[in-house]
């Protein structure tokens, strides 16, 4: 399934593009790149939904998942299971197509319930969505996704910052998280092959408009 309109809007926000509709283009030099190129043409792997639940699990376990459609799924492929905090990356270890619906065997750590969660072969679409999941975590400091990011930043606390007089902010947990957020945004811009406007001091001559 192609990127949703909400995901396109989130990408624009993270990369520093304004969130005005294309109808406003004559007045503000709006970039139509996202809707006219990225949304319809972003590469994506096979995509379906799960017909079975997973769990409860006690740590990493080998499980089977019944798929609504097995087209494009093969043994050895990397698949992305579920979304947001429940998202997991796994390798298809076996594929059974003898029944009415195909069944894949993977190793997972989290519960996935109810049925209907997405199962997608890794590709451009899942890479972008994974980056968006990480970036959205910054707006939810208590979520498991944010805690996972915090461990990646190598920090223990995120509130070690003081502002007094002319004192400058040093290398703190907060600045470390800010650096990680900038890194993720740059990775998103690179994956989509678009300019990272937030990282430019002067963006007046860097708009990309398609005609």
N, C-alpha and C positions, 0 to 999 in steps of 0.2 A: 504494500500500500504506500503510495507516494506520501511525501511530507504533508502533514496537515497544515491548514492555514494558520492555526495557533503556533505551530512549530516554526513556520516561516517568520511570523511576527517576533518570536523569541530570538531567532537568529539575527534579525535586523537590530533588535535592541542590544544584544550582546556585542555585536560588531560595530555599533555606533551609528547605524542608519536610522533616520527618523521613521516614525510609524504612521505616515500619511498615505492615503489611498492613491492609486495611480491617477485618479481624476485630478489630483492636485499637482501633477507633474509640470504643467506649463509655468507654474508660479515658483516652484522650489527646486527644480532640477532633479526630480525624484528618480532613483534608479529602479528600473523595471526588471532588472536582472533576476531577482529572486523568483518572481511569479512566472516570468516568461521563459526562463532557462533552467534554473535550479530545480524548481518544484516539479516540472514535467519530465525532466531528463536526468535527474540524479540516478546513478546506477543503484540497483537494488537486487538482492538475492530473492530466492523463492520465499513466499510468505503465506502462512496459514494460521489456523487457530487450533488449540488443543481441545480434545473431547474428553480428556480424563484429568483428574486432579492428582497432585503429587503431595504426599505426606500423610500424617506427620513424620518428619525425618529426624533422626538423631545424628547429626553431622553429615559429612559427605557420604552419599549412598548411590548405588546403581539403581536406576528407575526406568520404567517404560512409559512412554507418552503416546496415546492414540491421536493421530492427526486427522483433521477434516479433509486435507488434500496433501498427498505426498509428492506431487509434481515438483521436480527440481531438487529433491532431497536425496543425498547419497551418503554411504558410509565414509567416514573420514572428514566430512564437512564440519565446519564450526557453525553452531547455531546460537541464536540469542533467544533465551526463554524469558517471557514476561516483560514487564516494564517497571520503570521507577525503582523504588527500593528493593523490589523483588526480582529485578533483572539479574540473570545469570548467563554466563558464557560457557558452552559445553561442546564437546565433540561427539558426533554421532558414531557410536560404537557398533551398532547393529541396526538393520532395517528389515522389518518383516512386512511383506506385502501380500501374504497369503489370505488374510481376512478381508472383510468388507472395507476396512479402513487401515491405512498403513500405520505401523507402530515403530517408533524409534527408541533405541536404548541409549541413555546418557547418564552421566554422573552429575548429580545436583546436591546442593546443600540446604536449599530453602524449600518451604512448603509453597505450593501453587494451587490456590483454591479460591473461587470455584473454577470450573472449566470455562474455556472461552478466551484464555490469555493467548497472546500472540507467540508464535514460534517462527523465527525468521532466519534464513541462511545468511551468514555474515556477508556484508557488502557495503557499498557506499552509504546506503540508507541507515544501516544499523550503526555504523561508525559515527555518523552525524548525530543520531539519536542518543548514543552513549555520551558524547560530548555535551549535548544539551542536558542530559540527566545530571551530569557532574556540575554543570554551571547553575542549574536550578537549585542544587543542593545548598548553594551559598545563601539562598533566601530562606532556608529552613535549617537553622543551626542545630536543632535538636534531632534531626533525622539521621538514620543510619548511614545514608549516602554522604552526609556532611562529615560524620565521624570518620568514615572511611577516607575521605579527602584529607581531613586533618592529620590522619596518620601518615598519609603520603607526603604532607608538607613537613613532617618531622617535628611537629610542635605538640606541646602538652596542654597549653591554654591559649585562648584566643582573645583575652581581655587585658593583656599586659601592655598598656599604653598610657602615657601621661602627657598632658599639655600644660606647661607652666612657662610664662615669660617667653624668652627666645629659645627655649630648649628645643632641639630638633628630635624628631622621632628616629630612633635607631632601628637596628635589626630586631624586631619583636615578632611574637607569634602572629600578630595581626598583619604586619608587613609581609611575613612569609606566606600567609594565606592569600594576600593580595597578589603576590608574585605568581602563585599557583593559578589564580583566576586569570591573570593576564596570559599565562602560558596556554591555558585551555582555550581562551578566546583566539589566540594566534593560531593554535592548531585547527580550530574550526574554520578560520578564514583561509588557511592553507588548503584544507580539505575541499573547500568550496571554490577555491581559486578566485577569491574576491579581495579587494583591499580591506585592510583592518583600519577603519576610520578612527577608532578610539586611540590608536597608537600614533596618529598623525597630528602634528601641531597645526597644520593648515590643510584643511580638507576642501577648500574652495575649488581646487582644480583637479580633484580626484574622483569626481562622480562618474559613474559608468552608466550611460543611458543607451538602451537599445531602441532602434527604430524599425 
